[in-house]
Amino acid sequence: MYNCHQVYLKWNDMKKGLLDALYWRLHTFYLMNERKEAIQSLIMIEDELSKGKSILAEIGSIHFERFKAISSRIKDKSFSRLVGQGSDVAIVEEISPEPQTISEKEFCEAILREKTHIYQAVGASPNSIITTEVDVSPYGRIDIKFVENRVVKILEVKMGESTTSLVSQIDKYRVACELEMNLGLYDYVEAYVLANSYGKFVLSELTRSSVVILTHTGTPESVRRIM
């Protein structure tokens, strides 16, 4: 697991303001569901704010909104994930599988050779930095990662029908990237999944978690966004 104190030292060494450091400490503990430590961090921040200091001035408007979301979730004792409101799942219908003739590795290589289709599906531009098989130990390995304009998009690729494990798999990868926000490389994390077919339960849980769902029939040109 990520060591919260090791992560904290990264921005402590950068000698930023105290509220900035306390915010990233809170952010890390919250994502790791270390509730006692998160509560203590929030108390420390509120103590500094009571002295007339501005956390908005130190962390910027994007993370100020994230701070407010974390603060409200701690105070209402929900500690829920920071993944937005999710989508309406009432229209979700099961997507049936189609026969596949290539392996997952071959398919990933194909969609990266013909990038136009995957760029369009995830809303990325040709200027995006793409990396593959990104190790995010202890959570696993992200199939494809796009980075552009302080936004990171993570994509998990499956050839056949997605299993229920896909829900937790993409969630773990998103947490790993959110924990890396403290490095200052990006401010938003978007999660995408690409599979040939989905059961209704998997679709429902993915949409509730604000994961963007893509489908395919085994070729790069068949990749499309469904919700």
C-alpha positions as CSV (number, residue, x, y, z in Angstrom):
1,M,0.0,0.0,0.0
2,Y,1.0,3.6,-0.4
3,N,2.7,4.9,2.7
4,C,0.9,8.2,3.6
5,H,3.9,9.6,5.3
6,Q,6.2,8.9,2.4
7,V,3.6,10.6,0.1
8,Y,3.4,13.6,2.4
9,L,7.2,14.0,2.3
10,K,7.1,14.6,-1.4
11,W,5.2,17.8,-1.1
12,N,6.8,18.7,2.2
13,D,10.2,18.7,0.4
14,M,8.7,21.1,-2.1
15,K,8.4,23.7,0.6
16,K,4.9,24.8,-0.3
17,G,2.5,26.5,2.1
18,L,1.3,24.8,5.3
19,L,-2.3,24.6,4.1
20,D,-1.2,23.1,0.8
21,A,0.7,20.4,2.7
22,L,-2.2,19.8,5.1
23,Y,-4.6,19.5,2.2
24,W,-2.6,16.8,0.5
25,R,-2.2,15.0,3.8
26,L,-6.0,15.1,4.2
27,H,-6.5,14.0,0.6
28,T,-4.2,11.0,1.0
29,F,-5.7,9.8,4.2
30,Y,-9.3,10.3,2.8
31,L,-8.6,8.2,-0.3
32,M,-7.0,5.5,1.8
33,N,-10.0,5.5,4.1
34,E,-7.8,6.3,7.1
35,R,-10.7,8.0,8.9
36,K,-9.1,8.9,12.2
37,E,-6.1,10.5,10.4
38,A,-8.4,12.3,7.9
39,I,-10.5,13.8,10.7
40,Q,-7.3,14.9,12.5
41,S,-6.0,16.5,9.3
42,L,-9.3,18.4,8.7
43,I,-9.2,19.7,12.3
44,M,-5.6,21.0,11.7
45,I,-6.8,22.7,8.5
46,E,-9.8,24.3,10.2
47,D,-7.5,25.5,12.9
48,E,-5.3,27.3,10.4
49,L,-8.4,28.7,8.6
50,S,-9.6,30.1,11.9
51,K,-6.5,32.3,11.9
52,G,-7.7,34.0,8.8
53,K,-5.6,32.0,6.3
54,S,-7.0,31.1,2.8
55,I,-6.8,27.5,1.6
56,L,-8.2,28.6,-1.7
57,A,-5.1,30.8,-2.3
58,E,-2.8,27.9,-1.7
59,I,-4.4,24.9,-3.4
60,G,-6.3,26.7,-6.2
61,S,-10.0,26.6,-7.3
62,I,-10.0,23.0,-8.6
63,H,-8.7,21.4,-5.5
64,F,-10.7,23.8,-3.3
65,E,-13.8,22.2,-4.7
66,R,-12.3,18.8,-3.9
67,F,-11.5,20.0,-0.4
68,K,-15.1,21.1,0.2
69,A,-16.3,17.7,-1.0
70,I,-14.0,15.8,1.4
71,S,-14.8,18.1,4.3
72,S,-18.6,17.6,3.8
73,R,-18.2,13.8,3.6
74,I,-16.2,13.7,6.7
75,K,-18.7,15.9,8.6
76,D,-21.7,13.8,7.5
77,K,-19.7,10.7,8.4
78,S,-20.3,9.1,5.0
79,F,-16.7,9.0,3.8
80,S,-18.0,8.3,0.3
81,R,-15.8,8.2,-2.7
82,L,-15.1,11.3,-4.8
83,V,-16.5,10.0,-8.1
84,G,-19.3,12.5,-8.9
85,Q,-23.0,11.8,-8.9
86,G,-22.9,8.9,-11.3
87,S,-25.3,8.3,-14.2
88,D,-28.9,7.4,-14.3
89,V,-28.9,3.6,-14.4
90,A,-32.6,3.1,-15.3
91,I,-31.8,2.8,-19.0
92,V,-29.0,0.3,-18.6
93,E,-29.5,-2.8,-20.7
94,E,-27.2,-5.8,-20.9
95,I,-24.9,-5.9,-23.9
96,S,-24.5,-9.4,-25.3
97,P,-21.1,-10.8,-26.3
98,E,-19.9,-11.5,-29.8
99,P,-17.2,-14.0,-30.8
100,Q,-13.6,-12.7,-30.6
101,T,-10.7,-14.0,-32.7
102,I,-7.7,-12.1,-31.3
103,S,-6.1,-11.8,-27.8
104,E,-6.4,-8.8,-25.5
105,K,-2.8,-7.9,-26.1
106,E,-3.2,-8.0,-29.8
107,F,-6.3,-5.9,-29.6
108,C,-4.5,-3.2,-27.4
109,E,-1.7,-3.1,-30.0
110,A,-4.2,-2.7,-32.8
111,I,-6.1,0.2,-31.2
112,L,-2.9,2.0,-30.5
113,R,-1.7,1.6,-34.0
114,E,-4.9,3.2,-35.2
115,K,-5.3,5.7,-32.5
116,T,-7.9,7.9,-34.1
117,H,-10.8,5.6,-32.9
118,I,-9.6,5.4,-29.3
119,Y,-8.8,9.1,-29.1
120,Q,-12.4,9.9,-30.3
121,A,-13.9,7.4,-27.8
122,V,-12.1,8.8,-24.7
123,G,-12.1,12.4,-25.9
124,A,-8.4,12.7,-26.1
125,S,-6.4,14.7,-28.7
126,P,-3.4,13.5,-30.7
127,N,-1.2,15.5,-28.3
128,S,-2.0,13.2,-25.4
129,I,0.9,11.4,-23.9
130,I,0.1,7.6,-24.0
131,T,1.6,5.0,-21.8
132,T,0.7,1.3,-21.6
133,E,0.9,-1.4,-18.9
134,V,1.4,1.3,-16.3
135,D,2.3,-0.3,-12.9
136,V,0.4,1.1,-10.0
137,S,1.5,-1.3,-7.3
138,P,-0.1,-2.6,-5.2
139,Y,-3.3,-2.0,-7.2
140,G,-2.2,-3.7,-10.4
141,R,-1.4,-2.5,-13.9
142,I,-3.4,0.0,-16.0
143,D,-3.7,-1.1,-19.6
144,I,-3.6,2.4,-21.2
145,K,-3.1,5.8,-19.7
146,F,-3.7,9.2,-21.5
147,V,-2.3,12.4,-20.0
148,E,-3.1,15.9,-21.4
149,N,-3.8,19.3,-20.0
150,R,-3.6,18.2,-16.4
151,V,-6.2,15.4,-17.0
152,V,-5.4,11.7,-16.8
153,K,-7.6,9.2,-18.5
154,I,-7.2,5.5,-17.5
155,L,-8.5,2.7,-19.7
156,E,-9.0,-0.9,-18.8
157,V,-9.5,-3.2,-21.9
158,K,-11.3,-6.5,-22.0
159,M,-11.8,-8.7,-25.0
160,G,-14.9,-10.8,-24.1
161,E,-17.6,-10.2,-21.5
162,S,-16.6,-8.1,-18.5
163,T,-16.8,-9.8,-15.2
164,T,-17.9,-8.2,-11.9
165,S,-14.2,-7.8,-10.9
166,L,-13.9,-5.0,-13.5
167,V,-15.8,-2.7,-11.2
168,S,-13.3,-3.0,-8.4
169,Q,-10.4,-3.1,-10.8
170,I,-11.0,0.2,-12.5
171,D,-11.9,1.7,-9.1
172,K,-8.5,0.7,-7.7
173,Y,-6.7,2.2,-10.7
174,R,-8.6,5.5,-10.2
175,V,-7.6,5.7,-6.5
176,A,-3.9,5.0,-7.5
177,C,-4.0,8.0,-9.9
178,E,-5.8,10.2,-7.4
179,L,-3.1,9.5,-4.9
180,E,-0.6,10.7,-7.4
181,M,-2.3,14.1,-7.7
182,N,0.0,15.4,-4.9
183,L,2.9,15.2,-7.4
184,G,1.3,18.1,-9.2
185,L,1.1,16.4,-12.6
186,Y,-2.7,16.6,-13.1
187,D,-5.9,17.6,-11.4
188,Y,-8.5,15.3,-12.8
189,V,-8.8,11.5,-13.2
190,E,-11.3,10.0,-15.6
191,A,-12.0,6.3,-15.7
192,Y,-12.9,4.3,-18.8
193,V,-13.5,0.7,-19.5
194,L,-13.6,-1.1,-22.9
195,A,-15.1,-4.5,-23.3
196,N,-17.0,-6.5,-25.9
197,S,-20.0,-7.1,-23.6
198,Y,-21.4,-6.2,-20.2
199,G,-23.8,-7.8,-17.8
200,K,-26.5,-5.5,-16.4
201,F,-25.0,-5.5,-12.9
202,V,-21.6,-4.5,-14.2
203,L,-23.1,-1.7,-16.3
204,S,-25.2,-0.5,-13.3
205,E,-22.2,-0.4,-10.9
206,L,-19.9,1.3,-13.5
207,T,-22.4,4.1,-14.2
208,R,-23.0,4.6,-10.5
209,S,-19.3,5.1,-10.1
210,S,-19.0,7.6,-13.0
211,V,-17.0,5.3,-15.2
212,V,-17.3,5.9,-18.9
213,I,-18.2,2.7,-20.8
214,L,-16.9,1.8,-24.2
215,T,-17.7,-1.2,-26.3
216,H,-16.1,-3.0,-29.3
217,T,-16.5,-6.0,-31.6
218,G,-12.8,-6.8,-31.9
219,T,-11.5,-4.1,-34.3
220,P,-10.2,-0.5,-33.6
221,E,-12.9,1.0,-35.8
222,S,-15.6,-0.7,-33.8
223,V,-14.7,1.1,-30.6
224,R,-17.5,3.3,-29.5
225,R,-18.8,5.1,-26.4
226,I,-22.1,3.9,-25.0
227,M,-22.5,5.9,-21.8
